[in-house]
């Protein structure tokens, strides 16, 4: 899987950690001894999530609840395994509950990947060689809980959902660290293994369920005051999220 990099944003009594791996990221929110986990990597990365928790001096038993940005296997798969082990609830946008349950699937497949430019296919093949052993073909889901409120959630770190529909119908971002950080999931990323672009960007249309709706979500990010981007793919990005979103939109033109 390669090196695991843990970066952090401190905000008074709470800390947000971006855990970056070669193929996907997840986020830990710590408040005192309690944790919120946002996303969980591929099925084969469940133990890596545990390792990241231990690296910040906590235990998986400290998870008081988890959040999902969206129900693609690289964000959901590890949560499925970890929920079975530790019994925490997983919360998400109401629209995404059925997707997480696997009533339907909105995910890249051979047909959509074929739209990626030929010059990028060496990157695609390398990416597939890395994610296949991690369970990219898994179709296991979980019974999630819709968060039924606006404003910060009653979870460690007080994450606040920001609707970001488009990448999937119920994709959600989250403001964390007192609004300093945006956990953007796959609506806005800072890099990806099949992309030759470095820095903030939108994923290729092969990975988007509704690229136009995703663009509208990223346009909304240009109104936010957050100064750190904790994306679902790519490195920790310190700097105006509004500017990062605008950069991604300009690249997509």
LOKELUM-226761 format. One record per atom (N, C-alpha, C): x negated, y, z negated; residue in three letters. Coordinates in pm, whole numbers, plus 32768, in hexadecimal, padded with zeros to 4 digits. Atoms other than C-alpha are relative to their C-alpha. Last residue first. Example, Ala and Ser with C-alpha at 12.3 -4.5 7.8 and 13.67 -1.06 7.14 Angstrom:
<recs>
80527F898006SER;7AA97F967D36SER;804D806D7FB7SER;7FA77F898000ALA;7B327E3E7CF4ALA;7FA680788000ALA;
</recs>
This chain:
<recs>
7FC37FB67F90UNK;852E89748721UNK;7FD17FCA8088UNK;7F9580517FC5UNK;84CF88678624UNK;804180458078UNK;803A80707FB9UNK;8381890A85D5UNK;80677FAF804CUNK;80457FCB7F8AUNK;84308A4F8580UNK;7FC17F918052UNK;7F9C7FDB7F9EUNK;852189988499UNK;7FC080358080UNK;7FCA807B7FC7UNK;840388F183E2UNK;8068801F806DUNK;8068803A7FACUNK;83548A3E83B0UNK;80327F818044UNK;80017FB37F84UNK;84978AD78332UNK;7F967FCA805FUNK;7F8980247FB3UNK;84BA89C08232UNK;8002804A8085UNK;801780867FCCUNK;835489F281BBUNK;80767FD48057UNK;805E7FF47F90UNK;83928B68819EUNK;7FE47F78803EUNK;7FBA7FB97F94UNK;84C88B2E80C7UNK;7FA7800D807BUNK;7FAE80637FBAUNK;840B8A297FFCUNK;804C80428073UNK;7F737FE27FEFUNK;83098B307FA3UNK;80497F95804FUNK;7FE57F8A7FAFUNK;81BC8A917F4EUNK;8095800E8015UNK;7FF07F8C8057UNK;812589597EB4UNK;800E807C8057UNK;800E7F817FB9UNK;816088287F8EUNK;801E80737FA1UNK;7FD07F968058UNK;812186CE7EFCUNK;7FE580868044UNK;80407FD4807CUNK;80C685EC801DUNK;804E806A7FB4UNK;80667F9A7FF3UNK;819C8536811CUNK;7FCF80337F7AUNK;8076802F7FB8UNK;82E5847B810FUNK;7F9E8073800BUNK;7FF880927FFEUNK;8412849E8028UNK;7F8C7FBF8048UNK;7FBA803F7F90UNK;83B386057FE1UNK;7FFF7F687FF7UNK;801C808C8022UNK;835D86B87E9FUNK;80507FAB8063UNK;7FB480647FB5UNK;834A88207F1AUNK;7FD07F757FD8UNK;8046807F7FEFUNK;82D8892C7E25UNK;805C7F9D8046UNK;80887FE67FD0UNK;83308A9E7E0FUNK;7FAD7F81800EUNK;80628062802FUNK;84AA8A897DEDUNK;7F788019803EUNK;80737FBC803DUNK;85688BCD7E35UNK;7F937FA07FD2UNK;8025802A8086UNK;86658B347F26UNK;7F8280487FD0UNK;7FC57FA28060UNK;87048BE48051UNK;7FD47FE37F71UNK;80447F7F7FF0UNK;86258B3A8156UNK;8038806A7FA2UNK;80787FFD8053UNK;86A089EC80CAUNK;7FB68086800CUNK;7FD97FD88087UNK;87F58A388165UNK;7F8680087FA4UNK;7FE47F707FFCUNK;87558A2D82BEUNK;802A80337F76UNK;80837FC0800CUNK;86CD88D7825FUNK;800F8098800AUNK;802C8010808BUNK;8831885E8222UNK;7F7A80467FEAUNK;7FB37FA18051UNK;88A288F2836DUNK;7FD87FF77F6EUNK;80377F7A7FE8UNK;87878839841BUNK;804B80677FACUNK;807A7FF5804FUNK;87F986F58378UNK;7FC180898012UNK;7FD87FE8808BUNK;8954872F8405UNK;7F85800D7FA7UNK;7FC97F788007UNK;88C187528563UNK;802A80237F72UNK;806D7F9E8002UNK;87E5861E8536UNK;8034808F7FF5UNK;7FC47F8B7FC1UNK;8908853B84D6UNK;7F9A80737FF9UNK;7F7980287FDBUNK;889783DA847BUNK;80478071804AUNK;7F917FAB802EUNK;872C84458489UNK;80877FC5802BUNK;7FE38020808CUNK;8609834D849CUNK;807A804C7FCBUNK;7FEF8091800DUNK;85E683428617UNK;802A7FD87F73UNK;7F7380257FF3UNK;862184BA8614UNK;801A7F6B7FF6UNK;7FD580167F76UNK;84BC84EB859CUNK;80927FD18001UNK;801F80817FC3UNK;849F855A8433UNK;80327FFA808FUNK;7F8E805B8002UNK;84B486CB83E3UNK;7FD57F7D8042UNK;7FC380257F81UNK;837187828399UNK;807F7FB07FE6UNK;7F6D800D8004UNK;829988158287UNK;803C7FEC808BUNK;7FB67F94803FUNK;812487D882B7UNK;80967FED800BUNK;801B7FF5808FUNK;805D870383A8UNK;804D80767FC9UNK;7FF87F7A803AUNK;80E9869F84F9UNK;7FD97FF87F6CUNK;80857FC67FF2UNK;8074855B859FUNK;7FFA808E7FC7UNK;80087F777FCEUNK;81AB84AB8520UNK;7F6F802C8008UNK;7FEF80077F6EUNK;81DC833184FCUNK;7FF9808B8040UNK;806280567FBDUNK;81448323839FUNK;80107FFC8098UNK;7FC980877FEEUNK;820C84498320UNK;7F9E7FB18054UNK;805180587FAEUNK;81BA85A6829DUNK;80467F7A800EUNK;80807FBA7FF0UNK;823D86BB81BCUNK;7F9D7FAC8051UNK;8073804C8030UNK;83AA865081D1UNK;7F8180538017UNK;80757FAE7FE3UNK;84F6870781E5UNK;7F887FB77FC7UNK;7FCB7F8F7FB3UNK;863F864781EEUNK;7F91805C802FUNK;802D80047F75UNK;8587850A818BUNK;803D806F8055UNK;7FE5807F7FBDUNK;859B85348012UNK;7FC88003808DUNK;7FB87FF27F81UNK;858A86A77FC3UNK;80227F7D8044UNK;800F808A7FD4UNK;852D86A97E54UNK;80557FF2807EUNK;7F95803E7FB5UNK;851B88227E33UNK;7FD67F748027UNK;801D80667F9DUNK;844188B27D21UNK;807D7FD08047UNK;80817FE77FBEUNK;844789F57C59UNK;7FE77F9F8074UNK;7FEE7FC17F7EUNK;85BB89DE7C0BUNK;7F7F801D804AUNK;7FC27F7E8013UNK;858A89997A99UNK;8012804E8081UNK;80607FA78044UNK;849888807AE5UNK;8038808E7FF5UNK;80398035807DUNK;858987DD7BD9UNK;7FA180687FC6UNK;80567F9C803FUNK;8670883D7CF7UNK;7FD37FCA7F79UNK;7FF07FDE808EUNK;86F487047D9EUNK;7F9E806F7FDAUNK;807D7FD18039UNK;8733869D7F08UNK;801B80257F6EUNK;80047F948063UNK;885B85CC7F70UNK;7F7080227FDEUNK;80867FDE8030UNK;88A484F280A1UNK;800880767F9FUNK;7FFB7FD3808BUNK;8A0F848B80B8UNK;7F7880217FC5UNK;7F877FB1801AUNK;8A41846C8230UNK;8002803A7F74UNK;7F8F805C800DUNK;88D983FF8267UNK;807880567FDAUNK;805A80737FF0UNK;87C584DD82EFUNK;804F7F7F7FEBUNK;803280017F78UNK;88EA85CC830FUNK;7FA37F8B8019UNK;7FCB80697FA9UNK;896A863381BBUNK;7FC5800B808DUNK;80597FF77F8CUNK;888E870980DDUNK;80277F948064UNK;7FCF804E7F8EUNK;896B87537FB1UNK;7FA780198079UNK;7FF07FA07F93UNK;889287E57E9CUNK;802B7FAF807AUNK;7FEC802B7F76UNK;88AC871E7D59UNK;801080768060UNK;7F867FC57FC8UNK;881E87BC7C1CUNK;800F7FD68091UNK;80017FEF7F6FUNK;872586F77B4AUNK;808580358033UNK;7F8E7FB17FCDUNK;8737873979D2UNK;7FFC80168096UNK;80307FA47F9BUNK;85DB86AF7980UNK;806B8057803FUNK;807F7FC18021UNK;866A858478C7UNK;7FCB80558073UNK;806A80647FFAUNK;87D1854A793CUNK;7F7C80467FDAUNK;802580208089UNK;8911860C78FFUNK;7FA07F898000UNK;7FCA807C8035UNK;891E86937A60UNK;7FCC7FE67F74UNK;805F8066802FUNK;88DC87FD7AB9UNK;80477F877FC5UNK;805F7FD38064UNK;89ED88BA7B75UNK;7FA77F8E7FD3UNK;80617FA47FC6UNK;8B1B88297C21UNK;7FA580307F91UNK;80067F7A803BUNK;8BCF86F57BA5UNK;7FA480578054UNK;7F827FBB7FE9UNK;8C3F85997C0AUNK;8003808C7FC8UNK;80017F938061UNK;8AF984E17C36UNK;8075805D8021UNK;7FFC7F7A7FC5UNK;8B6483AC7CF2UNK;7FF280687F91UNK;7F9B7FAB803FUNK;8AF582687C4EUNK;7FF9808B803FUNK;80277F808037UNK;8A38815B7D0AUNK;8077804B7FC7UNK;7F877FB28020UNK;8A867FEE7D3AUNK;7FD680807FBBUNK;7FDC7FF8808DUNK;894F7F5E7DDDUNK;808080517FF0UNK;7FD27F808032UNK;88D67EEF7F31UNK;801A7FFC7F6BUNK;7FC680068085UNK;880B7DD67FCDUNK;8025808C7FD1UNK;7F7B7FC47FF8UNK;87D57DF38146UNK;80477FFB7F78UNK;7FA08022806AUNK;865F7DB18144UNK;8084804A8014UNK;7F88803F7FC7UNK;85B17DDB8296UNK;80687FDB7F97UNK;7FB77F9F7FAEUNK;84AF7ED88219UNK;80827FC68038UNK;7F70801D8001UNK;84497DE38108UNK;8054805F8052UNK;7FC17FC18074UNK;82EA7E5180A1UNK;80987FEE7FFFUNK;801680528078UNK;82407D5B818FUNK;804480397F83UNK;7FBF80847FF4UNK;82ED7E0D82B4UNK;7FE57FAA7F86UNK;7F8080048047UNK;82877F68823AUNK;80457F788009UNK;800B7FE3808FUNK;81137F5F8289UNK;80847FEC7FB7UNK;80558067803EUNK;81187EB283DBUNK;7FF480147F6AUNK;7FB3807C800DUNK;823F7F8A843FUNK;7FAD7F927FBEUNK;7F9B7FED806AUNK;817780C783F5UNK;804F7F7F7FEBUNK;804A8003807FUNK;8051804D84C7UNK;8060800C7F8AUNK;8027808C8017UNK;813F7FFD85E5UNK;7FB17FF17F7EUNK;7F89804E8022UNK;81E3815385CDUNK;7FDA7F717FDEUNK;7FDD7FDE808AUNK;8091820385C6UNK;80797FB07FD1UNK;8065803D8057UNK;8020814B8701UNK;801A801D7F6CUNK;7FE4808C8020UNK;817481AC878CUNK;7F8F7FB77FB8UNK;7FFB80168091UNK;813B8322876DUNK;80117F6C7FDCUNK;80837FE08038UNK;80C7835388D5UNK;7FFA7FE97F69UNK;805B80707FEFUNK;81FF829B8949UNK;7F78801B7FC0UNK;805C7FF57F8DUNK;82E283A788BDUNK;7F987F918003UNK;807C7FBE802BUNK;83E1832887BCUNK;7F9F80038075UNK;7FFF7F747FD5UNK;852D82D78866UNK;7F83804C7FD5UNK;802C7FF97F74UNK;84ED815E884CUNK;7FFC808F8034UNK;80917FF17FFEUNK;8506818486D2UNK;7FCA800C808EUNK;80227F75801CUNK;867C81C086FEUNK;7F6980168003UNK;7FCC7FA77F98UNK;86B9807687AEUNK;7FD980917FE7UNK;8053800B7F88UNK;85D47FAA86CEUNK;802E8060806CUNK;800980897FCEUNK;868480288596UNK;7FAE80008081UNK;804880137F83UNK;868E816084BFUNK;7FFA7F6D8025UNK;8090800E800CUNK;8791815A83A9UNK;7FC27FED8089UNK;802B7F927FA9UNK;88FA81B1836AUNK;7F6880057FF9UNK;808E7FE18001UNK;8983806B82DCUNK;7FE3806F8065UNK;802D7FE17F79UNK;8AE680148277UNK;7F6D80277FF4UNK;7F85800E7FB3UNK;8B947F868142UNK;7FE5801E8093UNK;801280467F81UNK;8A2E7F6280C8UNK;80867FDC8042UNK;7FC180838018UNK;8A7A7FC77F5FUNK;7FF27FA6807AUNK;80578047805DUNK;898380E57F8FUNK;80357F747FE2UNK;807A80227FB7UNK;8A49815080C3UNK;7FA17FB17FA7UNK;7FE080737FAAUNK;8B8F813E8002UNK;7F877FD58051UNK;7FE780788051UNK;8B00821D7EF0UNK;801A7F868056UNK;806980647FECUNK;8A68831B7FE2UNK;80197F7E7FB5UNK;7FF880397F7AUNK;8B9E83F4800AUNK;7F9F7F8B8012UNK;7F8C80597FF0UNK;8BBA84297E93UNK;80077FBD8089UNK;7F937FB77FC1UNK;8A5684B47E87UNK;80767FA18015UNK;80177FCE7F78UNK;898383D67DA8UNK;80768053802EUNK;7FA07F9A7FD7UNK;8958833F7C4DUNK;7FDB80368089UNK;80377FB77F8EUNK;88A981FB7BEDUNK;806C805D8036UNK;7FA17FD77F98UNK;88F4816B7A94UNK;7FB7804F806CUNK;7FD77F737FFFUNK;87E480BC79C9UNK;8064801A8070UNK;7F757FE4801DUNK;87DE7F447991UNK;802C80918000UNK;7FF97FA68073UNK;86697F04796EUNK;808B80387FE4UNK;805A801D8071UNK;861C7DDA7A4CUNK;8024804F7F83UNK;7FE88088802FUNK;87447DE57B3BUNK;7FAB7FDF7F85UNK;7F817FFE8048UNK;87277F5F7B53UNK;80217F757FC9UNK;80167FC68085UNK;85B87F377BA8UNK;8080800A7FB0UNK;8049805C8058UNK;85FA7E467CC6UNK;7FF380387F72UNK;7FAE8079800EUNK;87077F1A7D6CUNK;7FBD7FA17F9DUNK;7F997FE88067UNK;864180577D25UNK;80567F857FE9UNK;803C80118084UNK;85187FCC7DE8UNK;806380167F90UNK;8028808B8018UNK;85EF7F9E7F1DUNK;7FC37FE97F77UNK;7FA18050804FUNK;86A780EC7F12UNK;7FC67F7C7FD0UNK;7FDF7FB08076UNK;85A181E67F8CUNK;80587FB07F9EUNK;807D7FD1803DUNK;84EE811A8096UNK;8017805A7F88UNK;8041806A804AUNK;8630805780E0UNK;7F8080307FBBUNK;805A804A7FA8UNK;86F1818C8143UNK;7FAA7FA37FACUNK;80058093800DUNK;880381E1804CUNK;7FB47FBA8070UNK;7FB2803F7F96UNK;87D183548017UNK;7FE07F6B8003UNK;7FEE7F9B7F99UNK;874784487F16UNK;80577FC98070UNK;8022802A7F79UNK;878A83537DFEUNK;80108077805EUNK;7FBA7FBA7F95UNK;878783AD7C8FUNK;7FCE7FCB8086UNK;80497FE87F84UNK;872882D37B69UNK;805A804C8060UNK;7FAB80047F8AUNK;879682C679FFUNK;7FAA801C8079UNK;7F787FEB8030UNK;870D82C1789EUNK;806580018073UNK;7FA97FC87F99UNK;85BD822B7908UNK;808F80097FCAUNK;7FE27F748020UNK;84EE81F777CAUNK;805B80418068UNK;7F8F7FFF805CUNK;84FC807D77F3UNK;8028808E7FD8UNK;7F8480027FB2UNK;841B80AF7921UNK;807D7FFE7FA8UNK;7FDB80897FDDUNK;83098113782DUNK;807F80048053UNK;7F7A802C8027UNK;8255826077FDUNK;80167F6F802AUNK;7FF8801E808EUNK;80EE82DD77FCUNK;80897FD77FCFUNK;7FE27F828046UNK;80E7838E794DUNK;801B7FE77F6BUNK;806E7FA27FEBUNK;802E826479E9UNK;801B80847FB9UNK;8066801A8066UNK;812B8176794DUNK;7F8C8062800CUNK;7FC77FD98082UNK;823E82127A1EUNK;7F9A7FED7F91UNK;80037F6E8004UNK;816681FA7B57UNK;803980347F7CUNK;808A7FD28015UNK;8123808A7B11UNK;7FF980987FF6UNK;8020801A808CUNK;829880477AEBUNK;7F7280327FE0UNK;7FB57F9C804CUNK;82D480ED7C3CUNK;7FE37FEF7F6BUNK;804D7F837FF5UNK;81BB80177CCCUNK;804980717FB8UNK;806B80068064UNK;826C7EE17C45UNK;7FA9807D8005UNK;7FC67FF38086UNK;83A57F427D06UNK;7F947FFD7F94UNK;80487F9B804FUNK;82D97F7C7E42UNK;803780107F72UNK;808380308029UNK;833A7E3F7EFEUNK;7FAF80637FAEUNK;7FF3806E8060UNK;84A67EA67F05UNK;7F7A7FD07FCAUNK;7FD5807D7FC1UNK;843E7FEE7FADUNK;80137F937F96UNK;805580427F9FUNK;842381327EE8UNK;80407F85803FUNK;804E806E8038UNK;84E781827DAEUNK;7FAB7FB58064UNK;802880607F98UNK;85AB82C47DD1UNK;7FA27F977FC5UNK;7FBD7FDB7F83UNK;85BE83CF7CC1UNK;7FC47FAE8071UNK;8045802E7F89UNK;856C833D7B6AUNK;8050802B807AUNK;7FA680137F8FUNK;85DF83FD7A37UNK;7FAA7FD68076UNK;801E7FF27F73UNK;850D83CD7901UNK;807E7FFB8056UNK;7F9B80347FA5UNK;851E83F67788UNK;7FDF80218092UNK;8025808A7FE0UNK;83FC841A7693UNK;805E7FC28069UNK;801F804A8079UNK;841285957686UNK;7FCF7F758025UNK;7FD87FA18067UNK;84A485FC77D2UNK;7FF17FBA7F7AUNK;80168022808CUNK;8402854C78F7UNK;802B80737FA7UNK;7FE77F8B8053UNK;847985537A5EUNK;7FF37FD67F6FUNK;7FE18019808DUNK;83DE844E7B42UNK;801580857FBBUNK;80137F948061UNK;83E6846D7CBCUNK;80267FD07F75UNK;7F927FF7805FUNK;83C083797DDDUNK;7FDA80677F96UNK;80147FC48083UNK;82ED83757F18UNK;807A7FEA7FA6UNK;7F897FBB8034UNK;82D282A38054UNK;7FE080357F74UNK;7F8A80157FADUNK;81D681EF8136UNK;807D80487FD0UNK;801D7FFA7F72UNK;8075823D80C0UNK;807D7FFF8056UNK;804480767FCDUNK;80E682877F60UNK;7FF0800F8097UNK;8015800A7F6FUNK;813783CF7EB2UNK;7FB87F7D8021UNK;805680757FEEUNK;81C783DE7D54UNK;7FF87FE48095UNK;7FF2803F7F7DUNK;824E853C7D1FUNK;7F9C7F8E8007UNK;807380407FC1UNK;8266858B7BADUNK;80277FCC808AUNK;7FDC804E7F89UNK;835A86817B12UNK;7F817FCB803FUNK;8065800A7F98UNK;831886F879AFUNK;80377FAB8072UNK;7FF7806E7FA1UNK;8409876B78A1UNK;7F9280098069UNK;7FF880808045UNK;83FB88387761UNK;80027F898060UNK;7FD68000808BUNK;838089747809UNK;7FFD7F747FC4UNK;7F9A7F998016UNK;836F893B797DUNK;802F7FF87F70UNK;7FD77FF1808AUNK;823F887979F5UNK;806580727FF3UNK;7FCF7F778012UNK;821988077B5CUNK;8034800A7F72UNK;7F9A7FD7805FUNK;814B86CC7B92UNK;802180948006UNK;800C7F708011UNK;808186017C89UNK;807380317FA9UNK;7F9A7FC78057UNK;804C84877C86UNK;7FE280947FEBUNK;80267F7C8030UNK;7F8D83E77DA6UNK;807480397FB0UNK;7F8C7FBB8038UNK;7FA582717DE7UNK;7FD180847FC5UNK;800A7FB5807DUNK;7E9481E97EC8UNK;8086803D7FD9UNK;80547F8A8005UNK;7ED680E67FD4UNK;800980467F7AUNK;7FAE7F878000UNK;800080008000UNK;7FAB807D8000UNK;
</recs>
